[in-house]
Amino acid sequence: MRRIDEQILRSDAAICRHIENLDALGRGAVSQDVLSNLRTFVEHTMFKIYAHTNDTTYDYSHIEQAISFVKTMAQLKFLSRFHAYLQIVASHYTLDPEDSERVMLKYYEFMLEIKYYLKTYFNLDVLSNLDQFPLNTDRNLQEYYEKIVEKLIRRNRRTDINISENDRYYIHKIKPFFVNHQIYYEVTFIPATGKASKFDRVIAFTTLDISKYYAVKLWTVKDDITILGKTMPIFIIVNWQVAIRPIEIERFSNIFGEDLRNYAGSAEGRGLMQFLSKTGFNLVELMGFEDSHYQRIRLHVLEAFNAKVSHLFDIFDRCRVIIRNNRSGGNILRYLLYHMNNKILTDQIGDENGMLSDLHLQYGCIPFDKMPFNTSLLHHNPRLGDLFDCLDATNRMHEVLARYVLVNTEKRGQLYTPKAELERFGDIDRLVNTFNSLLYHKPRHQARRIETRNRHYYIQGYENDTVDIIQKLIKLSAGGLQNYTSYVDGWLASDSSHVDCEEKKAALQQMFAQSSVALIYGSAGTGKSTLINHVSSLFKNLSKLYLANTNPAVDNMKRRVTVQTADTDFMTIAKFLPSQNIRTKYDILVIDECSTVNNRDMKAILEKAEFELLVLVGDIYQIEAIEFGNWFSAAKGFLPPTSSCELIKPYRSRQNEELQTLWNRVRNMDHRVVETIARNQYSATLDASLFAPAKPDEIILCLNYDGLYGINNINRFLQQANPNPAVPWGLQLYKVGDPILFNESDRFKPIIYNNVKGLIAGIQLIGDQIQFDIEVDKQINGLEARYYDFELLENSVAGHSVIRFTVDDHRRIDENREMPITAVVPFQVAYAVSIHKAQGLEFNSVKIVITDEIEDHITHSIFYTAITRAKEKLKIYWTPEVGQRILSTIKPRNIKRDIEFLKAALRERTLT
């Protein structure tokens, strides 16, 4: 035992020494050094625990036995999971300092638990200076957590359980926080209905270590704290238990050809929930236990409520055979057991499948089973962290590398990944060849091949799609419209043109003189929509189709295009592409907000639509497509100058020249950005002024939903200032006068769609329903409203339409039924919204909140999109340190390299 202690203390000394060097080396570098010693520290801690209860001698070969032993101990989950995470870090690639810092913050919780465990059970003092590692730099945030902890430690749990409300939820995120070296938890959750969205997320706080894997029942009580001079309501979780939905047990049994309907409430089901709650284990860990330990758990669960049958464990027995023998379908089962989510389960179920061990799973699941770290399940993209948690990552480096290239493409818009970025994976070419050789033979999967070009790696399908689009645009740019110049000159000279801007006149005169495609670029407020209207008026007698990704953009074109005939159609891309019986042939096709259109959709549009003239409009500096979409930025590098124009003269916020100056300087990240922000006092530290409205029609923009300065909390803060009485509905509160935004919902589409603004004008509880009167920011007539599930009331004083509808209580709905849309509140309270949600909207006053928690996620396009939502007033709330770091790092996306490589690809295709 003495030799084990010596090894623990030797590793401990090295870790503490690295932490002492914090000031000299910085947090990132210290994190990197600490991680290199943690694995030895953790393994010897595990061995010490094993040796304490087993007769063994110190031998490094016995450490595997110690690891297996600790995995079976529920109270030591933190240790076995910590070890698993460290193996992933050590085995897969060396982390750079920034990644190491994030990982270190994640592991701080585990290190604190080890410190307390060794002291409590062995009187061994370790990690003596762990408190020197800074966890955050925001004093307001720490004060916020300290006040919450004051409330947590004063609560009487037994009394609270009796007065609490409980319901079933899915856990979205659990974030540990630390006060006086104790661990507490900030829990983000949503109703377990299958219809809940990120807008329904609720935050609560607890001392309880809650399982994150499955639906849980949470017992919550209300409390409040005073922060920034405001009273903020909070929720506290006082009890919990795993409560997998009955429909999820049923769906999982369907995979084995069984039908365990309503089985979650059976004696066996209740015993399983109790086991998962008490131990905190997940079902994948249960499948991984040795036979003897698994059989003991099986017996214990069945005896807990005197179960007479073992239908569920009979299925688990069959799972174990497939998983432990590495049979086909095993990876799918592991992932489904890890989360047991109804929608994910339902989407995978099919007929008996001989290629997946006769499980009732669709053929589309096979690619995930073969390469889970770089393939999605049907209609579901697993998070990488979840995959590492529930699957064996051994010999899957080729998948992790391919995923890195995919993320670079999809999330960072980087089509070509430099070889230098991938060198930490080892033998890149061998890994790439392995990945390519394992791809399914069908074209859709062969498009995922990774190829190389000039020491850069790329995904073949993404390059092919980009080249296909560019080839089509080049072809369109080869010839213009006969007699166009004289035609447009005559129109401009007529009384019907109404073009009073020289910049737009020049653009119109050039537009189709030598090209059949026109690319219109321009920053926010430069009149791109006005130019679309001029083009529409110029060709008023021709048929036209107007497309955009979002309903607000389509609605904006409808409002701005003044000449509309029976030959004019407006629709979203999502409506146009999948529709079979839809008109596809028009004289002119106009696509707005092109920077948000991904390559796959653009290629499909060009293949489906028939047209003579094409107008493409957008701002390449605003938030990009959710999926990979570089075509609009790249097109400029391939088409002649006669095919494009850029609008520069601003019209929005003309009365605020300084705001325009800021937009222009941020657009190009001019070195005077900092000076412009300072001179105009656009910057402020995070304080109570955030909650004092500067103007009517004001919005607060955030990037995240959680935390002190997240959307949820800011909405609660500002709702507190609304003097009208609150009406509770579940854990949400609603008040007359609350601003709202409608969410993506099929209930009132297409007349009311995602992002329509409104105001709550009336609320009434009626039995098991809540009734809302909503003043919507648009006009609706009785003819339009007649087939919709709402009542059209008299217009508001402001002249807006008011609609009335009810929402059913989801708790009264049979859990085995699909949740009806009538049980979902179709809007979100919107004192604050996400920056992404605000795209395409304008407000008189915009306040932007950026904290050190989210600074890594602020890109140039996100920041630029946020500041250009303001028409008159702008304020950016951040600390000086965060502001400096962001402004010194964000840059417009540079795609010059991509254009050069695409030109090479285009030449290759031309030669073949």
C-alpha positions, 0 to 999 in steps of 0.5 A: 500500500505504501508504494501505491501511495508513493505513486499517487503522491508523486503524480499529485506533486507534479500536478500541483507543481504545474498549477503553481506555474499558472501565472507564468505559463497561462491557464491553457498551457498549465491545463495541457501539462496537468492532463499529462499526469492525471491518468497515472494519478487516477489509475493509482487512486483506483488501484488503492481502492481495489487493494483496500478491499482485495488481497493483492500486491502492487503490480502495474498489471493488476491495474486493469483488475482495479479499473474493472472493479471500480466500474462496478461501484456506483459510488465510484462512477466519477472515478471510472468515468473520469478514467474513461475520459482521460483515455479518450484524450490520451489515446486520440490526439494531443490537445492544443492549449485552448482545448486543454483548458476547456477539458481541464475545466470539465475535469475540475469536478472529478478532481475535486471529488477525488480529493474529497474521497481520498481525504474522507476514506484514506486520510490522504491529502492531495491536490492541495492547490486545486483552488488556485485554478481559476474557473471563471473571471466574471465576478457577477457570475460568481456572486450569482452562484453564491446567492443561489448556494445560500438558498440551496443550503437553507432549504429543508428537503423533506418539507420541500418535497411535500410542497413541490411540483413534479413532472417528467423532463429530458435533461438538456445539460448539467453544468457543475459550479463551485462555491467554497470548494463544494459542487453544485449543479445548474440543470437545463431541462425541457418537458419530455413531450417529444414536441419541446424545443430549445425555447422551452428550456428551463433552468434550475439549481440543485445539490443533487447529482442527477442522471442526464441519460433518460427522462427524469421526474423532477420535483421543483420549488420556487425561490428568488435571489437579488442580483444586479439590483433586481429580484430574479425568480429561480427554481430549485430541484429538491428530488429526482428519479429516472422515469423513462417514458412508457412509450420508450420502453415499448419502442425499444422492445419493438426493435426485438419484435416484442411489444412491452406496452405500458411496461415502465410502470410494471414491477420490473420497470419500477425496479429498473427505474429505482436501480438507475436512480440510486446508482446513476448508472446508464444502461450501456454500463449495465450491458458492459458488466461481467456476467456475475455482476450483471446477474446480481443486478438482474436479480436485485431489480426483479426482487425490488418490487417482487416482479413475477416476470422479466420481459425487459431483462430478457430483452437486455439479455439479448442486447448483451449477446449482440453487444458483448460479441460485437455483432452487427447492430451492437453500436446502434443498440449501445447508442439507443440504450444510452439515451432511450429517446422516443423520437430517435427510437421511432425513426430507426425502427423497421422490419426484421433486418438480416444485416443487423442481427435480425433486429427490427431496424431500417437499412439506413441504420447500417452506416452508423453501425459500421462507422458511428463516429462519422455517420448519423442515425436516421434523422439524428446527429449524435454528439461526439461526447455521447459517442465516446461515452457509450461506444468503444472508440478503439481502432476508430481513429479514421472515423474521428479524423473524417469527422474533424474534416466534416466539422471543419466543412459544415461548421467552419465553412472550410472546404479544404483542411490543411494537412498540418491541422490533421498531423496530430491524428498520426498516419493521415493517408493510412487513416483516410484510405481506411475510411474510404475503403469502409464506405458503402458502395452507393453514390450517396455514401461514396460522396463522403470520400476524403480526397486530397488536393495540394496538401489539403483534405476535403470531402468529395461530395462537397467539392462536387456540389460546389463545382456543379453550382459554379459551372451552371452559373458560369454557363448562365453568365455567358450571354445576356438578354437581347436589346436589354440596355435600350429596354432598361434605359427606356424604362428608367426614363419613363414615369413608372420606374421610380428609381431615385438612386444612381447606384441602383440605376447603374446596377440595373443598366448592367444587370442582364446586358451580358449575363443571364445571372445577376449576383447582388451583394450588399451589407444590411440596409443598402437597399437589396430588397428595393433593387429586387422590387425594381427588377420586378417592376422592370419585368412586370409582365414576366412570370417570377418565382421568389425563393428564400430560406426563411418565412420572414425573408419571403414575407419581406419580399412579398411586402417589398415587391409592389408589382405582383400578378397571377404569374408571381409566386413566393415560397420558402426553399423548404416548400419548393424543393420537396413538392412534387406537384408544383410549378417549376417553370418561370421567366425569372427566378429570384433567391434572397438571403443567398448566404443562408442557402446551403450548397445541397439546396442550391444545386437542387434548385438549379436542377429543378427550376426552369428559368431564363433569368436568375437573380441572386441576392445576399450579404456574405458577411451575415450568418451563413447557412446552417449546413455547408454553403460556400457557393455564394461567396465563391461565385464572385471569384468565377463570374465576370464583373458584368454578372455582379454588383455590390450595393454600398450606399446605406439607407437603413439608419441613415439618421445614424451615420456612426452606426453605419460607420461601425457596420462598415468597419466591422464588416472588414474588421478595420483597425478602427473598430475599437475606436469607433465602439469606444467613441460612440459608447456602444460598449458597456460592462454587464450591469443593471442598465441592461434591464432598463429599456432605452427605447420602445421596440427594443431587443436583447440578443444573446448567443446562449440560453443558459446562465446568468446572461442567457436568454432564459434568465434575461427573459425572467428578469425583464418579465419581472418588471412587467406589472401585470399578474403572472399566469403559470403554465407548467414551469413557464410564466406568461403575462399580458404585455409580454413580447413574443416570437412565434416558433417553428410550428405547423399549427398556424402555417403558413399564415403565421410562421417562425419569427412572427412578432407579437404581444400577449394581449390576454390570458385565461385559464379554462379547465385543462387549457390556457387561452391566449389572445395574441396581437400579431405584427401583421394584418390577417383578414377573415377570409385568410383566417377561416380554416385555421385553428384560431379565432380572429378578434377585433384589431388592436388600437395599433391596427394589428390583427389579434388572434385567440387560441388555446393550448392543452395541458400536456400532462393530461395527454396519454404518454403513449400518444404522439404529443398533439401540436395543440398541447405545445405553446407555439411561441416564446416570450421574447424580451431576449432572443438568440442572435440566430433567431433575430436574423432578418429582423430589425429593432429600434434598439439592440442590446447584445450580451457576450460573456466569457462563457460564449466568446469562443462561439462568437464568429465574425458573421454572428457579431456582424449580424447582431450589430446590424439588427439595430436601426437607431441605438446599439449597446454591446454588454461585455467585459473589457477583456472579453471585448478585446479578445473577440475584436482581436480574433474575429475575422471575415471568412477568407475563401481565396484558397478555396477559390484557387482549389475550386478553379483547379477542380473546375479545370480537371472536370473540363478536361475529362 
